[in-house]
């Protein structure tokens, strides 16, 4: 057994890898990769694969590659390449100098294809896409051999070379593997290896007008890179026989493909094709909309890489697919932000309070702890003055019995400050809306406790009216209002119309004047927030709520 083998309890993939290492397979090496197609942004489902592949390599002091399977130039863009690199790096997966592209291997893949043609195991087919579907058969009926299946090696070599030179129009010819048109697994029924496609590639330009299919490029790219374990989601399970067949026919290094269950999350869509639809139909702001399950969207919303990795660890690795409650993802974020977020006060729906017996020109600097979970976070000073703002919901003129916040004649505690009592209510004459409260304070309660021992049940957050900074606050909710949006053919019909509420004219502590993205805050009693990476700037602050303080997952665990 390798001395690098992890000692902790292993999931089924790590159990397989541990056995391979113990048996000395691949020279006791572990070499994994994450192979995204650069045709969109990564989402939380990809994070599971990134964490698994990079984590396994790290556990065995092995190697981890980032490789782009860029075999379809029509859908691929450099923008996607750069976003994927940023997301993988953000998650802490380090590829060092091992950044590769399938397009790096186009020449080698073509040579591999010629070998199969020479060996009589691949042929050029003139069937169009519709005809090929007819010949393929069904799950219960075998397919039929293409009328071009028995072309000679010489004719196939001539045709594939002419395909490469651009003599034929798009879709007119393909190169297919010669396997078995009666195979129970449809993937083995003479799959296409190359198609004619006159399209400019984002890396190779116009060099190629035939492009390899994913199934042809994938395994051979793994082999070229010396990958030992090809960890894929369960959708590739039926493709594994083809993966193995290609490698065996070529007689090259043969990685071991292992499949694991995909990540499914309630109230979430993790289909790149459907996410592209939302972006193109302008149903979201873009790929990095904070409501999107993309890694860039989660990051903009205020998710930390640590919380995403923790979530992936909690979900674990299994063979059987299941649905994970989105509350677990939110729980992982709260757990992380609780440790690091600076506690501040922000009033989202301001109601002015005038403390009549407080000196008009006086300003006090009160002490506030930045994070009770982290002593190293220190403390800060908060200005307190005669006029403050409290949350509008923290006052009721005619409250129910168990309303412990501010009401006429009722006394409450101001966080980090004094006890105040509501003495008078001022309303708008035309609307009857409460616009101002007049209160009195007890100077002897500066410590947060009354000297005579009296108790109050309500504690309110507040900001000094003269010192507070104006801000916009965005309250995000789930993008979909149905647990499984894909239950319906039109999944977009399940979009939550209340997934975003924008509050303008909010008031926040002056310490937030220089708030920068990826500095995390807990607005007391309101949730966890972060400055928006695109729209927030000094003098024009915009905060996104990452997650509320309500922890439904923890409550579920206690039941």
N, C-alpha and C positions, 0 to 999 in steps of 0.2 A: 504493500500500500504506500502511495506517495506520502511523504512527510507533510505535503501541503494540503492534504485532504481535510476539508472542514470537519470539525468534531460535532457540530450541532445536528439536530434532527434534520433529515434531508427530505425535500420534496421528490417526486418521482423522477424529474429530470436530473437533479443532482445525484440521485441514487444511481441512475444509469451512467452518468459521467464518472462518478466515483469508482464504479466497477470497471469502466474502460481504462481509467488511469491505473487502477490496481493491477489490471492485466497487461499494462505496458503498451496499450494500443496507441498508435501515432507517436511512439517514443515518449510516452508519459506526458505528452503535451496537451494543453487545452487552449484552443484558439477559436474564438467566436466572432460574429459580426452582426451588425444591424444594417439591413439592406433596403432602405426605403426607395420607392419610386418618386422622383421629383416632380409629381403632378398635383401637388397640393401641400397644405401645411400639416404638420403632425398633430395628432390629438391624444387625449389621455390614454386611449387604447394602445397607441404606440409606446407610451411611457412604460407600460408593463414589459414589452419586448426589450426596450432599451435597458431597463433595470435588470432584467433577467440575463441578457447576453453579456452586458458589461460586468454585472455582479459575479457571474460564474467565472469569467476570465480573471477577475481580481482575486477571487477566493483561491484560485490555483496558481497565482502568480503567472497567469497566462497572458495572451494577447487578445486585443479587441480591435476590430476594424470597423470603420464607417465606410460603407460602399453604396453608391447610388446605382440602382438598376435602371439606368436611363436608356431603355430600348424603344421608347415610343416618342419620337421628337414632336409629334403633333400636340401632345398634352404637357410636355415638360418645359420648364422655364428656369432660368438662372435665379429668379426671385425665390422659387421654392427651394432650390439648393441652399441658398444662403440662410433662409429661415430654418431649414432642417438642421444645418450645422450649428446655428445659434441655440436651438432647442436642445439638441443632444448634449452640447457643451454645458448648457444651463443645468441639465439634470445630473451633471457630474460624471458623465461617461467620457473617458479620455481615450482618443484613438491615436494620440501622439503623431507619428509621421505616416500612419496607415490610413490615409484618406484615398479611396479608390472610386472608380466609376466602371460600370460594365463596358462603357465605350472605350476604356483603356484597352480592352481585350477584343475589340471587334476583329482585328486581323487574326488573332489566335483562334477566335470562335469560328471564323470563316475557314481556317485551315482544318479545324476539327470537323467541320461540316463536309469538307472535301474528302476527308478520311472515310466518313460514313458512306459517302457516295461511292468511293472507290471500293469499299467493302460490300457494296450492294445492299446497304442498310438505309439508304435515303434516296429519294427520287424527286424529280421536278414534276409537279402536277398542274394541269391547266384548268381544273375545275374552279368555277367561281364560288363565292361564299355560299350562295343559296344551294348550288349543286352539291357542295361539300357537306352541307347539313343533311341533305337527302341521302347521300351515300353513307353517312356516319351511322345511321340506325338509331335505336332508342335504348332505354334501359332494359327493355325486355326483348328487343329484336337486334340481331347482329347487323353490323354494317356490311357494305359491299365494297369490293376492291375498286379503286379508281381505275378507269380504262388506261391511265398513263403509268400505272404502278410497275409495269414490266419493261419500261424503257431500258435500254442498254446503259451500262456505266458510261460509255463514251458520249452518248446523247445527253445524259444527265449532266456530265461535266461541261459539255458545250453550253447547255441551256443555263446552268447556274452562273457560269462566267458571263454570259450575255445578260443575264438578270443583273449581275453586279455592275456591268458597264452601262446600264440604263437603257437597254434596247426595248424594254417592254413597259407598257403603261401600268399604273397602280392597279393592284388587285388581279392582274391577268395571270400570274403564275405564283406558285409557292414551292418551297422545298419542304418535303414531308419525310418524316422518319418512317421506315418500312417495318412495322411491328406486327399487328394482328387486328384486322378489322372485325373480328368476332370476339375480341377480348371483353370480358364482363365490365372492366373498367374503361369507360369511354375515353379517358385520357390516353389510353394505349392504342387507340384506333388511328394509327398513322397520323400523329399530331404534326401540326405545322411547325417548322423550325425557322423559316425565313419567309417574309412577304415583301413584295415590291412596293416601295413607298418613297416617292420622290418628295422628300421633305428635308428642310435644313435642320440639322442637329445643333443643339446649343453648345456643343463642344467640338464636334468633328466637322461642322459646317456642311458642305455639299459633297464630301468625300464618298458617302455611301448613299445608294438609292435602294438598297435592300437592308432590312433591319431584323435582327433576331427576335424571336418571340421570348417572352419572359421565361417560360419553362425550359427553353434551350439555353439561354444565357445564364440562368440562375445557378444551376449546379456546377457548370463548368467554371464560372467565376469563383465559386467557393473552392473548387479544386485548385485553380491557379494560385489562389491566395494561401493555400495550405490550411484552410479551415478544418477543424477536427469535428465540430458539432454544429450542425445547421439547425438552429432552434427557430421553428416557425409556428404560426398559429394553426388551429385545427383545420382551417379551410384548405391547407396544403396536404392533408393526409392522403387524399385520393391521388395527389400528384406525386407522392413519394415513389411508387413503382417506376414512373417515368424518369424521375430524378436519378434513381438507381440504374435504370436501363442505359441511359446516356453515358454515365460514368463507366459502367461495366463494358460497354461496347468500345469505348475509347481506350480503356485500360490505363486510366490515369488515377491520381490520388482520389480516394473516395471518402468524403466526409460522411458523417452519420446524421441523417435528418431525424429530428424528434419534434413532434407537434404538441402544442399545449392549447388549452381553452382560451378563446378570445375574451376580452373584457367587455361585459355588457353592464350598463348602469341605468338605473331607473331615471325617467324624465330626461333622457339624453339620447342623442343620435350619434353613433360612432361609425358612420359610413362616409368615407371621403367624397363619394359621388353625391350624396345628399347634402353634405356640407357645402360643396361647390355650388349646388343648386341654390342654397340659401344666400350665398355670397352674390351669385350672378343675378338673382332676382331682387337684390337689395332688401332682403328681409332681415338682414343684420348689417352692421356697419362695415363689416369686412371679416377677414380671417381672424383678426385679433380683437373682435368684439368681445368684451368681457363676459358676455353670456354664452359664448361659443365654448365647446369642450376642447378646442385646440390648445396646445401648450402655450402659444403666444397669447391667446385669449385669457387663459387661466393666469398667466404671469401678469398681464395687464390688470386683471381684476384684483391681484394681490396674493395669489397663491405662491408659496415658496417651493423651491425645488425639494427641500427637506420634507415638506408635507406630502408632496406627490410621491416621493420615494417611499415614505412611510405607508401611504395608502396602498401602493403596489405590494409592499411586504405583507400588509394585513390581508389583502385579497389572496395572496399566495399563488401557487402554480398548481393547476389541476388539469386533468384530461377532459373532464366533463364540463360543458358550458353551464353557467348559471347567471342569474341576474343579481348584481350587487346594488344595494340601496345607496343612492346618492348621499344619504345622510352620513355614510361612513367616510366619504371623501371630505365632507364638510367637517366632520369630527377630527380627521387628521390635521386639517388646517387649523382648527381652533386649538388643538393640543400644541401645535408648534407656535402659533402666534401668541398664545397665552404666556409663553416663556420669553418671547422677544419683543412684543409690542409695547410701545410707550403709552402709558395711560394719560389721556388728555381729555379736556372737556370741550364739547361742541354742541351748540344748540341749533337744531335743524329747522324748527318752526318757532321762531323767537316770539316771546311775549315779554314786554318791558315791565320791570319791577323797580319802583322807586322806594328806597329805604328812607323814610322821612326823618328819622331821628339820627341818621348817619351824617357826619359833617360834610358839607357840600364840596369842599376843596380837598378833602382827604383821600389819599390813595395808599393802601397797604400792600405790602408784598408778602403773600402767604406762602408757606412751604407746602410742596406736594411731592410725593414719591412718584418716580417715573414708572417703576414696575415692581410691585411687591414680590414677584417671583424671581427677581434678579437684583441683588444688592448692588452689583457693579453699575447698574443703570443710573444710580444716584437720584438726585432730586432737582426740582426747579422752583422758581418763584412765579406766583400767579398774582396779577394785580386785582385788587378788590376796591370797589368804589361805590358811591351812593346809588348809581343806576346800573342795574344788571339786566341780563336777559335770562329767562328760564324757558324750558320747553312748554309750548302751549298746552300740550296734553297733560302737563303736570299741575294744571289748575282746573278746578270745576267749581262753578258758583253754587250749584245745588248737588253735592256729591252723594253717591250711594253710601251705605253704611260702612263698608270696608275700604273706602278710598282714603289712603293714608298720606296723600300728597297735599298740595296747598289748596285751601278753600277759605272762605271768609271766617275769621276767628280762629283758624287752625294754625298750629305751629309746626314748622318743619326745620330740618337741618340742611344748611347749604354745605356741600362737600368741601372739605378743607377750610371752612369758614365758620359762620355763626348760625344760631337759631334765628329764624324770622317768623313773624306772625302777619297774616293778611288782615289789614284794617279796612281797606276801602277798594272798591272796584270801579274803574272808569270804562264807560262804554261809548261806542259810536252812536250818536243820536239818530242817525238815519238807518243804520242796520241793526243796532242792538248788540253788535259784536264787542267782546271784551278787548280793549286796546291797551290797558295799562292797569297795573296793580300798585297800590300804595301799602307798604308794609312797615313794620318796626322791627328792630333787631335788639338782641340782648347782648351788650358788650361783654358780659361775663361768660359767654359761651364760645370764646375764640378757640379754645382747645377742642371744640366739638362736643363738649360735655357741659351740662349745666351744674353750677356749683351747688345748687340746692338739691341735686340728685334727680330732678324730673327727667323723664324720658320722652322722646318723640319717635314715632315709627317711620317717618318718611325722611329720606335723604335725597336731595335734588342736585343735579349738576347745573352749572350756570357759567356765564362769562361776563366780564365787566363791559358795559356798553361802550365806554370811552376807549377801551383798548382792544376790543375784539376785532377780528379781521373777517371781511366778507369772503364767502366761499360758495361754490356750487357743489352739491352733493348728489351723487347718483346711487340710488338704491336698486340693486339688481335682484331679480328673482329667477327662478328656473325658466329656461327658454321655452320649455314645453309644459303644458298643463295636464298631460296624460302620462301615466306611469310608463307605458311602452308606446311611444308615438308611432312606431312602425306597425302597430296592429292595424292601422288604417292605410288604405292604398295611397291616399293623399296625406302623407305624414305632416306636411306643412299646415294642414288644417288644424293641427293640434298645437300650433304656436301659442304661447301664453301672451295675451294682449297686455297683461300687467307685468311683463318681465322687466320693465324699466320705469322707475319714477325719478324725475329730475327735480331737485329742490334748489331753488335759487334764493339768495338772500340769507343763507345760513350764516351763523356767527361762530367763529372758532377762536381758541386761545391764540395770543400773539406769538407763542413759541412755534406755531405752525407756518409762520410767514415764509420760511425757507424750506418747506417740506419738499422732499425729492422722491421720485419713484423708488420703490423697494426699500423705503423706510416705513416701517409698519406701525400703525397706531391702533389703540383701542379707544374709540370715543365712548366714554363711560356711559353705560346703560344702552348704547346704540349699536354696538357691534365693532368689527374690525375693519379698518379703512386704510387706503393707500392713495397717494397722489397719482393721478392719471398720467401715464408716461407720455401721452401725445398732447393732451389738452391743458394740462396744468402748468402754470408758470408763476414766478413771483409777481404778486399784484393781481393775478387772475387764477386763484387756486380752484382746482377741481379734484374732488375726492371720490373714489369708487369704494362702495362697501364690498369687502371681500366675502364676508359671511356674518350672519347675525350672532348674537350671544346665545340664542336658544339652541340647545344641544339635544336634538331629537334622538340621535343615535345612542347617547349615553342613557337616556330614559328607556329606550328599547332594551338595552342590555340589562337593566335592573328588573325588568318584568319577569 
